[in-house]
Amino acid sequence: MQTPRTLYCVTSLALLSIATPALAGKANDTLVYASDSEPENVSPYHNNLREGVILAHLAWDTLIYRNPQTNEYEPRLATEWEWADDKTLDLVLREGVTFHNGEAFNADDVAFTFNYAVSPESRVVTRQNVDWIESVETLDEYQVRIHLKEPFPAALEYLSGPMPIYPDEYFQEVGIEGFSREPVGTGPYRITNVRPGDGVSLTRFDDYFTDSPIGQPKIGNIEFKAIADADSRMAQLMSGQVDWIWRVPSDQAESLSGMPQLSVLGGETMRVGYIGLDSATREDSPLHDIRVRQAINHAMNREGLANDLVRGGSQPLYAPCFPTQFGCETQSVIEYEYDPEKARELLAEAGYADGFDIDLHAYRERDYAEAMIGDLRAVGINANLRFMTSPALLELQRNGQTDMSFKAWGSFSINDVSAFVSVYFTGGIDDLWQDTQVQEWLQVADTSVDPDVRLAHYQKAFARISEQAYWAPLFSYSTYYAHTADLDFTAYPDELPRFYEASWK
């Protein structure tokens, strides 16, 4: 059933589509896509937003490719790889590849990129993605050796995901500031213009290497537009100024699906929404009491959030991982049932029978955050929404200035729980609880070459995180995509729109 607001939006947008000329699309061979957020830096190692991941896969290549259909690893910038031992990986590199600026790709680029990424001065945002590397050396012009700090069974998964290769000569000439303004990669598209606060322009790289496992891009130009307001994104889709949007609210997706000029598709993704309970070191915070954290978990109507708000295949979750990821063994986690009365009892035991005031920080899906605030207020917790950008929230968290934060994590589309739980609980800058026992278990799980040992230790870590209620995992995301019917586009569960596969009908 359509709400009055939905009817108003759709009707208004339909009128707008008649009145405004098309500015994007098949006629211009320009795919314009829009999202609500933009990365603070287009350098893939210096942002962790999904919008940055999308740009990374368009403009850069990785050494290895994981086929999304088969999950098999295939050659990309590396043509061969072999484990010399548990801590040494040798790779043979592809010859004849060039960067967008004409610089030839070789072993020096790989060694420089990874050695730079693991160095403290690189300021890499998600250090978990690279910290398993000790160093990289060149064996000859097209062979490299990666030395691991310790065994890391997910190495190939990471090399196929969030670890693109930079041109060593150009990067060292311009530095990170220059590189973020005029980035260079080897990918199917080259970035031609970075406009902070507005978007990014890309053009097909005509010299992209012919043997790439992703094939040759079919669309000539791609424009990314950052449009914070959801109704504005919808309006520009309807008016032809934008060809593709995502994160469309479920009720609007149902309405748009009946329009012949548009195509709508969607389903569950690997992204997980959660509330981080951030007050580990602040004894003056109510959240320092485990009973309060447990009460918050019981106050959350996960099924209501998943089924009535997120929809589209979303499911309630209780552990900091996505079910398909290796190691997401959740038999030992507590499934905190939705029980407002139990939540109120726990609050009373903790000395908060009359509730308390607290801030809930968020940077995305304001309506989701407001629903969570409703659940909290129903048990006496007066939560106030502080809505801000992702970089601003991250800075506050890392400085110990938040109590609760509604956030989401997509694991960089890595199908291994080391890309999720180990980001937040292994003692790094984003580990707000610094539980040494959890850290020890995850250390074993992340580095063992025995799958059974990994599973057993991940299970122990998940059990303690759940028992201590360090987090309130909530639901898996679903994503609805809406795009012009002229576009042939395929969606994948890893929440990575592969625009290099797209084409005009």
TANORVEN-V449050 format. One record per backbone hydrogen bond with DSSP energy under -1.0 kcal/mol. NH is the residue of the N-H (numbers start at 1). CO is the residue of the C=O. If there is no record, write none. Layout:
BEGIN
nh co
NH CO
NH CO
END
This chain:
BEGIN
nh co
7 3
8 4
9 5
10 6
11 7
12 8
13 9
14 10
15 11
16 12
17 13
19 15
20 16
23 240
24 240
25 30
30 25
31 221
33 223
34 244
35 225
46 43
53 49
54 50
55 51
56 52
57 53
59 55
60 56
64 159
65 74
67 72
71 67
74 65
76 63
76 78
77 62
78 63
79 92
80 92
82 90
84 88
85 88
88 85
89 146
90 82
91 144
92 80
93 142
94 77
99 103
100 185
102 99
105 97
107 141
110 106
111 107
112 108
113 109
114 110
115 111
116 112
117 113
118 114
119 116
122 119
123 120
125 45
129 126
130 127
131 127
133 130
134 147
135 147
137 145
139 143
140 143
143 140
144 91
145 137
146 89
147 135
148 87
149 132
155 152
158 154
159 155
160 156
161 158
165 61
171 167
172 168
173 169
174 170
175 171
178 174
179 175
180 176
181 177
182 178
187 59
189 58
190 203
192 201
193 201
195 199
198 195
199 195
200 224
201 193
202 222
203 190
204 220
205 188
208 205
212 209
215 212
221 29
222 202
223 31
224 200
225 33
226 198
227 35
233 229
234 230
235 231
236 232
237 233
238 234
239 235
241 236
242 236
243 32
244 32
245 482
248 480
253 249
254 250
255 251
256 252
257 253
258 255
259 256
262 259
263 483
265 481
267 479
269 477
270 493
272 409
273 475
274 407
275 472
276 405
277 470
278 403
285 282
288 285
289 286
293 289
294 290
295 291
296 292
297 293
298 294
299 295
302 300
305 301
306 302
307 303
308 304
309 305
310 305
311 306
317 474
321 319
325 322
326 415
328 325
329 327
333 330
336 334
339 298
343 339
344 340
345 341
346 342
347 343
348 344
349 345
350 346
351 348
352 347
355 352
358 382
360 384
361 404
362 386
369 365
370 366
371 367
372 368
373 369
374 370
375 371
376 372
377 373
378 374
379 376
380 377
381 376
382 356
383 381
384 358
386 360
388 362
393 389
394 390
395 391
396 392
397 393
398 394
399 395
400 397
401 396
405 276
406 361
407 274
409 272
413 410
414 411
416 414
417 326
419 416
420 417
422 417
423 420
425 421
431 428
432 430
439 435
440 436
441 437
442 438
443 439
444 440
445 441
446 442
447 443
448 444
454 450
455 451
456 452
457 453
458 454
459 455
460 456
461 457
462 458
463 459
464 460
465 461
466 462
467 463
468 464
470 465
472 275
474 273
475 273
476 315
477 271
479 267
481 265
482 245
483 263
484 243
485 261
487 484
488 503
495 492
499 497
501 498
503 488
505 486
END
